[in-house]
Amino acid sequence: MAEARALSRPRFVWQKIEDFFAVHIVSTTGGLLFLIVAIFLLWPIIAVLTRSVFGSEGLTLEYYKTFISKSYYHRSFYNSLLLGVLTTSVCLSVGFCIAYLTTCGPVYLRRPLRLVTFLLLISPPYIFALSLIILLGHRGIITQALHLNWAIYGFTGVVIAQSLAFLPLAYMMIENTLSSLNPNLEDSAANLGATEGKILRSITLPLLRPGFLKAALIVYVLAVAEFGNAALLSGRTSFLAPDTYLTIVGEANYNMGSVLSFFLLLPCIIVFVIQNYLIRGKSYTTIGGKPVAAEPRHISSVILIPMLAVSFIACGLILLTFLVVGLGAFTKIVGVDNTFTLKSILDVGSTAVLINSLKVSFLAGLLGGILGVLLAYVIIRGRFRGRTTLEGMTVSGITLPGTVLGIGYILAFNKPPLLLTGTIVILSICSVFRHLVVGMEAGITKLKQLSIEVEEASLNLGASTVTTFRRIVLPITFPAFMYGFMYTFMRTMVGLSAMIFLISPGYSLVSVYIFNEATLGRIGLSCAATLKLITVVSACLAILQFSSRRTGLSVTRKA
Amino acid sequence: MKSKWLISVGLVVCLLLAFALPMCAPAPPVEEEKPPVEEEELAKSIRAYMSGTPEHDADQANFIKQKLGVEVKYLYLSCGVIGARLDAEAPRFSADMCISVCGPQAVTAKKEGWSIAYDSPAWRGLGSEWKDPDDYWFNTACVVFVLVGNEDRLAEQGYAMPDSWEDLLDPKWKGQIVMPSPATSGTAFRMLFTFLQLYGTLVGKGEEGGWEYMAALDKNIDHYTSGGNAPTDLVARGEFTLGITNQAQVQPRIDEGYPLLWTIPEEGSGFGLGPNFILKGTEELYTCQKIIDLLGTEEFSALRAATGYVVKDDVPIALFGTKPKLVPNLDLNWAFENQDRLMDEWKTRFVTE
């Protein structure tokens, strides 16, 4: 053991310090990480909640009273709830169909379906608002072709756009659970004569419940809190997320903005509690949890055909969106004046902000990857109390509405000693802590495969803690680092809701640029910038994937 | 084992205190204004918040770069956003000055002590619509709003361009008009208070007369955009037939070949200020002052007038040619003082979906 080694050495001061760290390094790192996570995730939320009850005359519930008494707030609250529920149901059912097909369905369909959903992950979520405007706006391609006196603006449009935008997340989470189910259970049921409908109902779906709940929670939060699509497509319908944004940026009313933030947070808190309560005490791991489901199973056409239909419609819409955005980037005014032009794509404004975004995202990716792995290490290996709290805090980052986090960051980091507003670091940091859970969970999965005895053996053989970490822990967690890096990088590139509050003079980001141009109705410039963004992100990911494969440190999809 | 746990807790607590204690302390007072800088050296660059439009901001920044060699690193945001930023950032601003923002921000900044007064030789002796009497802000350009129409859509339906604000109440325009939302756009707030005064207080009907006009207009409005220039593009592209919009982008869109018509209805247009001011705490006070001087030149006025703003100097104004007709006797102070109430009233009446 490490302690034994420490006692047997001569006690020079330097040696003492080194020994102290050798023994306590995990706990102290854990404490430090706890502090960092608390500062960057809890503190901003506390700052928002404080601002909602503190007026110029001290503690007051005045702002909550205003919220309750004004009809225009009720409407947006109600609309947002409905939007969340509808989007979540659509995403879960379609996500399940695609996930079922990619895990158990015909092999030739798996890769294309995965590719389509992955395409969504690297594109900004508000891309659907752009394509819906081009297709079904007042001068949309379809609207004009069919001489419709109707346009997509309003509740329906927002639901469609949000559902498509968050489909890949729902898919990924369901697919994750689905692929880790042991197929033997289903196979035995089939051998015993159960029909496929019965297997799906009584085995597959119940086992997927934790995955479903987790997906539902995250999709719900994102659908309610991400305001890009809602702001561009809502027309006269009001929603909570754009209202919160406009209350802060349009009316400069931080108190009311904080109250609205609280109501954005509220459903998340409730859903989070329900989810923990519902799942706790029930074990859903099937024996030998390693993914084995590779063989395509026979699916009867009664089930296969509806699933194929749903998946094809969804994927068709997604591909159509990309096509339309591509067209939009190269035409003068899509639908009105379809002359080919390179003006939008050559516009230097979007290139400058794209470079800014790349810098910010690269920094965020690095920080996110490193912190994720460190967190995973101290949670798995640490012996200090508060580990579960630390893990819970990190997990909650992804469920925080971006709008609220953005406001929280302005309020919390505008005063010394943490004077961060107006720097580019704040953009990276905000994104890192929101997506930290992904790198951490990947790290935890990796570390669980590494028995602690390997590390102890290394220590007993005389290697220092640092050497052990470098030679044993690092290589095994490197794929987790890369996974955390990639995910954070991608999400930072396309993130809008939190970032829009934090950009500073002379330093805008490409996602904000796309949004601003779209609100001004300059669809061509938005489409061109979106196209550049998607190309650059895919290129970066391809390079990373390639180089990590070359170095023998391949990054599997879920670490 | 126990000692290990104690030591780590101790370390964490120490660190927590080190961070948290200063955070709980009240914000340190802002440093006193620097004495006038003796050595006359301009900074390489300054940071500014700018409203208006991205294109106009770039033009103004280029002008300053050409004349003074100072690079203006600016962030384009709408006026409301700039107001929110200043409020959140006070007393430490991420910018050195505000260039071409809106009236309410300049008035608030003066009231809250966020701006620095400067007795600029270029601005001496101008009236109160161009310069704060106490030198806290300088108005380079008055913005007016106009009525725009899409030529093709009007021709398709056989309608003529309306020439009075009252014509917009005709039921034939139902769902065909867009205007910005007064809750989020400075331009739209100008429209709101102009109509409230034009059809209410100025004709002896009280504020309610104005609200009646707004309610009748609302029946024909498809939706309210968040930005003040958005209707220009929506109408230019033919998504809507008519729009009430900021004048800034009208000429550029016409030049680009869009079938866009514009008019100032016979009652006249309302107007707002385009003030500039220096933010307290700037380390580049001297440079900012030199920029304020530069903004007061006729050359700068010509630049602003070339994009359709009404300026203090007698230079040709794009789009309008000469000074356009403005609604007489508008009370801007009444508007700024009642802004919160009017916005709440507007939202209660018209945010109904």
Interface residues (C-beta under 8 A of the other chain):
Chain A: V23 H24 S27 T28 G30 G31 L32 F34 L35 I39 K70 S71 Y72 R75 S76 N79 G137 H138 R139 A151 Y153 G154 A231 G235 R236 T237 S238 L246 I248 V249 G250 E251 A252 N253 Y254 I333 V336 G349 R383 F384 R385 I410 L411 N414 K415 P416 P417 L418 L419 T421 G422 I503 S504 P505 G506 Y507 S508 N516 T519 L520 G521 R522
Chain B: M1 K4 W5 I7 S8 V9 L11 V12 L15 L16 F19 P22 M23 A27 P28 R47 A48 Y49 P54 K73 Y74 L75 Y76 L77 S78 G80 V81 G83 A84 L86 D87 A88 E89 R92 S94 A95 S181 A183 T184 S185 D222 H223 Y224 T225 S226 G227 N229 A230 D233 L234 R237 G238 E239 F240 M343 D344 K347 T348 V351 T352 E353
